[in-house]
């Protein structure tokens, strides 16, 4: 793989604009290469003869003369400008052929390098501030742990202290060590003054490691005295009265208590409180450690890119400027990641000691980023199941055609009673296929969907896994349909009506058992993640709304017909005469009432989520978004009344409300969710940043979204039945079109969210810390 592609593949997607623009520098180098090529002339043969004579002479004398020393082509300098270091290079051979382009190259390279250094220094500063906060949180946690586990321990016995960022040297320490300490630490950062002695059990071995790692000028009697003083500084239990617990509620009951009582209650010193605090602190340290690793990788990758581009320049320009430029890179913060490396070591030592009981292998296994492994078996069985599903579809078509099933007397009875039961699985399969396609294109265009959805690292499903699940479910569904048809026609099995009619119920039961199976099979972590997310939707107002919450709720709005199929399952097998393949669901007032309710529930959940986000974020846009969903609630209610009553009043109300909901929903999809139709953008009527280079794709998506939005008005407009298709089949087709529209919406919605994250360089989730404290606790 070429370095340019490898460089792009290893970037943090949200930081892409902060990396060295390697492709742009390569384009500038291409112009340098073109300008370096000699012009064709009649004297080319003469020049070749001169070159060959020169080489022959050089071979005879045993050496080859260089007409010019190339090492002094550039000089580098570090300029102080507005309390910021600017790295500059000056090219001295602009009078040579193509020299003007070389000047442009070094100017662009300096600009890119300074951009990278500024971003790196900014992120290091942010991590240092975060490390200070984590150090204080760790001190409080240690004090709380001592208070809970050893309530009789005196203050003097609490000699634990964790300092991740490197606390400033206290006046007590300076008075003990005298001026020698001041001389040793003069001019050094707070990060460099603290060692990780207090985080390991064997202080002697750490001191030996420090002698090997630290520069000699930093090791002396004064520094050792300071290290010992920091090690012995206790974590005071006196700070606990100034601390408030900051644990987020996890259940609706605790959420109600959280809303009624103060959000920051005093410490109660019990084991449950300690356990919750340790869980939050573990998450915070893991997230912080991964930030450090990513930043270290950012430094390495950009340094490597500068080295690669300078080697290309040396080859094209026949100079030796890379050595001088890379020396400047080594002197910059980007070339020396000592601050980040020391923070990584401190976090590892603290985590292993306090959260892994000193077991390094276990601690590092928790800290390190989990990488999902691709399984070849998944790919094989995905293709196998897809082939089986296609064969079953062909078999079903042949059975229906050869035996004229739909021309028989009971065809309408089959479509009214059995078809809605199987169509439920068709909706699920289609949605899973669309989601699989979404994941494929998100990965192709480097949209970080795993970060935005908050998936657990190493357990997220790829497009192969989702396609495997959808094709497996398709095989089960089509096999049940085929067996249902075959058993109904075969004279030997026709008498077992109960068994035949129970096949859809058995299929639904099997799917639910797999979904709630507690054993670690069939992607248990992903199944439980889905169950927890659905539970959060049911308790929508009582939980903080995250992207995966409202994204899942939006998916459910496109599965209204699937919810109605579930309702029909309950009515058909609970109150209907399924042995005679008849039902009286449409005559039941309870069924009609729930026919309203199940269609409204997904939109009502989204309305409550908008209300919760309005209260938390104080953003007026959530008001309009909530009104949009509420208008859809009214439209669905009117359409359902139209479906059930067929009155002219209901049809008029349904048409008006559906038109309002369609217009508002279409506008919000395209303008707000996708961020398109920006008149003044760089890409007219789209947006400034696009991940797909072909702009016609966006315009096609806009047109498709509008057309598919109109499809749901078919019942309002009177197209309830067609001469060539049954009413239930028409309803399923329209529901399928809505699912396809949702799949298209998914890609562009996450693309817009990803670009917003890129603009804000937001590559990590913010993890809540367990404690809140006043200044006296510091």
C-alpha positions, -999 to 999 in steps of 0.1 A, spaced: 0 0 0 13 35 -9 21 57 20 -6 83 10 -34 57 13 -19 42 45 -16 77 59 -52 84 52 -64 51 66 -47 56 99 -60 91 105 -84 99 133 -114 107 111 -125 137 133 -90 151 132 -85 148 95 -82 185 89 -55 188 116 -31 163 99 -4 173 74 -19 177 40 3 151 24 -16 149 -9 -14 187 -14 24 187 -7 27 158 -32 9 180 -58 33 208 -52 62 184 -55 48 173 -89 50 209 -101 86 210 -88 94 178 -108 79 192 -140 98 225 -136 130 205 -131 128 187 -164 152 201 -191 137 215 -222 141 194 -254 167 208 -279 188 197 -307 218 197 -283 205 167 -263 229 143 -280 258 166 -273 248 168 -236 246 130 -234 281 128 -248 294 153 -222 277 133 -194 292 100 -206 327 116 -209 323 130 -173 313 96 -160 341 79 -178 366 104 -163 350 99 -129 354 62 -132 390 65 -141 398 87 -112 378 66 -88 355 94 -76 326 114 -89 326 152 -85 295 170 -74 292 205 -90 276 219 -59 273 211 -23 236 204 -17 235 202 21 232 240 24 201 243 2 180 254 33 184 266 68 158 263 95 149 286 123 125 288 152 110 323 156 91 335 187 59 353 176 32 364 200 44 339 227 42 311 200 71 293 184 70 294 146 91 269 126 105 283 94 128 272 67 146 294 41 155 281 6 187 296 -9 186 283 -44 156 300 -58 177 310 -89 180 274 -100 157 258 -125 124 254 -108 136 272 -77 104 293 -75 83 261 -71 107 248 -44 102 281 -25 65 275 -27 69 239 -15 89 249 16 64 277 24 35 252 22 54 226 42 61 252 70 25 262 71 13 226 74 40 217 100 31 247 121 -6 238 119 2 203 132 24 216 160 -2 241 171 -29 214 172 -6 190 191 4 215 217 -33 225 222 -43 188 227 -14 183 251 -25 213 271 -61 200 273 -48 166 284 -27 181 311 -57 200 325 -77 167 324 -49 149 341 -50 174 370 -87 168 374 -83 130 372 -56 132 399 -79 150 422 -107 126 415 -83 97 422 -73 112 456 -110 115 465 -117 79 454 -88 66 474 -99 85 505 -135 72 500 -122 37 496 -103 39 528 -133 55 546 -156 27 534 -133 -3 537 -114 8 568 -135 33 586 -113 32 617 -81 42 599 -65 74 611 -54 102 589 -17 94 593 -23 59 579 -38 71 547 -6 74 527 -20 69 492 -17 96 466 -20 96 428 -7 125 407 -12 119 369 -4 154 356 25 162 379 15 186 407 34 217 414 61 214 440 47 225 473 64 250 496 69 222 521 89 202 496 109 232 485 118 240 521 130 204 527 151 202 497 164 238 496 178 256 466 191 224 450 156 213 443 148 247 428 178 245 405 169 210 394 132 219 385 138 253 372 123 258 338 107 223 338 70 217 332 46 205 359 44 172 340 82 166 343 84 172 380 63 143 392 74 107 390 52 76 393 69 64 424 38 65 445 19 43 420 41 11 423 49 -11 451 87 -13 445 101 22 447 137 10 441 129 -6 408 112 26 396 141 47 406 164 25 385 140 29 356 140 67 361 178 68 360 176 50 326 149 72 312 156 107 326 183 129 314 213 131 337 207 167 345 173 158 360 186 132 384 203 143 416 199 145 453 175 173 451 152 155 427 153 123 447 143 142 478 115 158 460 103 124 446 104 110 481 84 140 495 58 136 468 55 99 475 49 104 512 23 131 508 -10 117 521 -45 118 506 -63 136 533 -96 122 546 -105 157 556 -115 165 520 -144 141 520 -169 165 537 -163 190 508 -171 164 482 -205 157 466 -214 125 447 -221 130 410 -234 97 399 -259 98 370 -292 79 375 -295 45 359 -332 36 364 -365 56 361 -369 55 398 -334 69 405 -340 94 378 -371 107 396 -352 109 428 -324 127 409 -349 152 396 -366 158 429 -335 159 451 -303 177 445 -282 164 416 -251 163 438 -259 146 471 -234 143 500 -213 111 503 -229 84 523 -198 62 525 -214 29 515 -201 1 492 -226 7 464 -216 44 462 -179 33 461 -186 7 434 -204 32 412 -176 57 417 -150 31 408 -169 22 376 -171 58 365 -134 64 373 -125 33 354 -143 45 323 -127 80 327 -92 65 329 -97 42 299 -110 71 278 -81 93 290 -56 66 282 -70 61 247 -68 98 241 -31 97 250 -25 68 227 -43 85 198 -23 117 204 9 98 204 -1 81 172 -10 115 157 25 128 165 42 97 150 21 97 119 27 134 111 64 131 118 66 101 94 47 121 68 72 150 70 100 125 66 84 108 36 77 141 18 112 154 24 127 122 10 105 126 -21 118 162 -23 154 151 -21 148 125 -48 131 149 -72 153 180 -66 185 160 -62 193 178 -29 200 168 7 176 190 25 157 164 45 184 160 72 183 197 81 145 199 81 141 168 101 165 181 127 141 210 132 112 185 134 130 166 162 135 198 182 98 206 180 72 192 205 59 169 177 93 152 175 96 146 213 65 131 229 80 129 263 50 146 280 25 122 265 47 92 271 51 100 308 14 105 311 8 71 295 32 55 320 15 72 350 -20 62 339 -9 26 333 8 24 368 -22 40 386 -47 18 368 -28 -14 374 -23 -7 411 -58 7 419 -81 -11 395 -63 -44 386 -48 -54 419 -13 -51 406 -20 -75 377 -3 -58 347 -16 -81 321 -52 -77 333 -49 -40 336 -33 -35 302 -60 -57 286 -87 -34 300 -69 -2 290 -59 -11 255 -83 -4 226 -101 -35 215 -98 -43 178 -127 -63 162 -115 -93 144 -129 -102 110 -141 -138 109 -140 -157 77 -168 -180 88 -191 -150 89 -183 -142 53 -188 -178 42 -222 -183 60 -234 -149 49 -230 -160 13 -244 -195 20 -275 -181 37 -281 -155 10 -279 -182 -16 -303 -204 4 -327 -175 8 -327 -168 -29 -333 -205 -37 -362 -205 -12 -377 -174 -29 -376 -191 -63 -392 -222 -48 -420 -202 -32 -427 -185 -65 -428 -218 -83 -451 -234 -57 -475 -204 -60 -474 -204 -98 -476 -242 -104 -504 -248 -79 -524 -216 -86 -526 -208 -49 -537 -173 -54 -564 -184 -78 -579 -208 -52 -609 -202 -31 -590 -194 1 -565 -170 -14 -581 -138 1 -584 -156 35 -546 -164 33 -537 -128 24 -559 -113 52 -547 -136 79 -514 -152 72 -496 -127 50 -495 -99 77 -479 -124 101 -450 -131 77 -447 -95 65 -435 -86 100 -403 -105 93 -400 -90 58 -399 -55 73 -372 -66 98 -351 -83 71 -353 -53 48 -343 -29 75 -313 -50 85 -302 -52 49 -304 -14 46 -285 -10 79 -258 -34 65 -255 -12 34 -253 18 57 -224 4 76 -206 -6 44 -208 30 30 -200 46 64 -168 26 65 -160 33 29 -163 71 35 -146 68 69 -176 79 89 -169 70 126 -203 54 133 -190 33 162 -179 64 181 -212 83 174 -233 53 185 -212 46 216 -206 9 207 -184 -11 230 -149 -14 214 -143 -47 197 -179 -58 199 -196 -36 173 -212 -53 143 -198 -48 108 -217 -50 76 -208 -86 72 -223 -95 106 -255 -76 100 -258 -91 65 -252 -126 81 -280 -120 106 -305 -107 80 -298 -135 55 -301 -161 83 -335 -146 94 -345 -146 57 -337 -183 54 -358 -191 85 -387 -169 73 -388 -182 37 -384 -218 49 -415 -213 72 -435 -198 43 -426 -226 20 -434 -253 46 -467 -235 54 -477 -236 18 -466 -272 13 -483 -285 45 -516 -267 35 -516 -283 1 -504 -318 9 -533 -341 17 -514 -360 43 -506 -329 64 -536 -309 57 -555 -324 87 -529 -309 111 -544 -274 109 -532 -264 144 -496 -273 135 -498 -255 101 -513 -223 115 -488 -222 144 -458 -219 121 -457 -181 122 -461 -181 160 -433 -206 163 -410 -184 141 -418 -153 162 -411 -173 195 -378 -185 181 -367 -150 172 -376 -136 206 -358 -165 224 -327 -157 204 -330 -120 211 -333 -125 249 -309 -155 251 -286 -149 281 -258 -172 268 -229 -157 249 -240 -168 215 -251 -149 184 -235 -115 193 -248 -113 229 -233 -78 236 -250 -63 205 -283 -79 214 -282 -66 250 -271 -32 237 -303 -31 215 -325 -42 245 -310 -15 267 -315 11 240 -351 1 235 -357 3 273 -343 38 273 -368 47 246 -397 34 266 -385 56 295 -377 84 271 -382 115 294 -362 99 323 -329 95 305 -304 118 288 -310 116 251 -279 106 231 -274 101 194 -280 64 195 -313 70 214 -329 93 189 -314 75 159 -331 42 171 -363 61 177 -362 74 142 -358 39 129 -389 28 148 -409 56 131 -404 37 99 -416 4 114 -451 14 122 -465 -14 101 -443 -39 119 -458 -28 152 -493 -32 137 -483 -67 126 -472 -75 162 -506 -63 173 -523 -86 148 -502 -115 161 -517 -110 196 -552 -105 183 -551 -135 158 -536 -160 182 -552 -146 213 -588 -138 203 -591 -150 167 -601 -184 155 -567 -192 140 -577 -229 134 -604 -218 110 -581 -190 97 -606 -162 106 -604 -133 129 -627 -105 142 -599 -80 150 -614 -53 128 -646 -55 147 -630 -51 181 -629 -16 197 -598 -26 217 -580 -36 185 -590 -3 168 -578 17 198 -544 0 198 -543 3 161 -541 41 168 -517 37 197 -490 15 182 -487 39 152 -483 69 174 -459 55 200 -426 60 180 -434 96 171 -445 103 206 -412 90 219 -393 113 196 -415 142 208 -406 134 244 -369 132 235 -370 166 219 -386 180 251 -359 164 272 -332 179 250 -348 213 251 -347 212 289 -311 201 290 -296 220 261 -319 251 260 -318 250 222 -348 264 204 -344 241 174 -356 212 196 -390 231 199 -395 230 161 -382 194 158 -407 184 186 -435 202 168 -426 184 136 -430 150 153 -462 161 171 -477 171 137 -468 136 125 -486 122 155 -517 141 145 -513 130 109 -509 93 118 -540 95 141 -560 111 113 -548 85 87 -556 56 111 -591 70 116 -594 72 78 -583 36 75 -608 24 100 -639 46 93 -636 56 57 -656 88 63 -652 120 43 -644 141 73 -616 117 84 -603 117 48 -601 155 47 -585 158 81 -560 130 71 -551 147 39 -545 181 55 -525 168 84 -505 144 62 -496 173 39 -484 194 67 -464 165 83 -449 156 49 -438 191 41 -423 198 75 -407 163 77 -392 166 42 -378 201 49 -363 190 83 -347 159 67 -330 178 39 -321 211 56 -315 202 93 -307 165 94 -286 164 62 -274 200 62 -282 204 25 -298 232 4 -273 258 15 -276 286 -11 -243 303 -2 -221 271 2 -191 262 -19 -212 235 -35 -244 253 -46 -275 241 -29 -256 214 -10 -231 221 18 -195 232 21 -181 198 29 -191 166 11 -178 131 15 -190 119 -18 -173 135 -47 -202 129 -71 -226 158 -63 -254 143 -83 -258 116 -55 -270 143 -31 -295 157 -55 -308 122 -63 -311 115 -26 -331 147 -22 -355 137 -50 -359 102 -37 -366 114 -2 -394 136 -14 -410 109 -36 -408 83 -9 -422 107 17 -453 110 -6 -457 73 -7 -472 71 27 -501 93 16 -514 65 -7 -542 55 18 -552 92 22 -554 97 -15 -577 67 -19 -553 42 -34 -563 16 -9 -566 -13 -34 -553 -19 -69 -567 -44 -94 -534 -62 -98 -524 -64 -61 -541 -72 -28 -546 -45 -2 -523 -62 24 -496 -65 -3 -500 -28 -12 -496 -18 25 -465 -39 27 -450 -24 -4 -456 12 9 -441 2 43 -411 -12 25 -406 20 6 -406 39 39 -379 16 52 -358 22 21 -362 59 26 -350 55 61 -319 36 50 -310 65 26 -317 90 54 -294 71 78 -263 76 56 -266 113 51 -277 119 87 -246 104 101 -224 120 74 -237 154 85 -231 145 122 -196 132 113 -187 165 95 -199 184 126 -176 163 148 -147 169 123 -153 207 124 -151 206 162 -123 180 163 -146 159 186 -131 124 185 -139 112 221 -169 109 243 -171 130 275 -172 106 305 -189 120 336 -166 121 367 -179 106 399 -172 136 423 -180 172 425 -161 193 451 -153 229 461 -119 246 463 -113 234 498 -111 198 485 -81 206 463 
